[in-house]
Amino acid sequence: MSTTKLAWRKSSYSGSDGDSCVEVAADTRRVHVRDSKVTRSPELGFRQAQWDAFLTTRR
């Protein structure tokens, strides 16, 4: 869990009707991901290289 204040933003891929809402935020070391409906839930943290690989991987 991050100890600093992060600037969270909702993913553009999240559903517009309130389902599947994911938020992301970045600091100098990690990209953080959380469920926007449960903001006090655990966060996932990824190193930049991991996040880049995730974003460029195709199904």
Secondary structure, 3 states (H helix, E strand, C coil): CCCCCCCCEECCCCCCCCCCCEEEEECCCCEEEEECCCCCCCCEEECHHHHHHHHHCCC
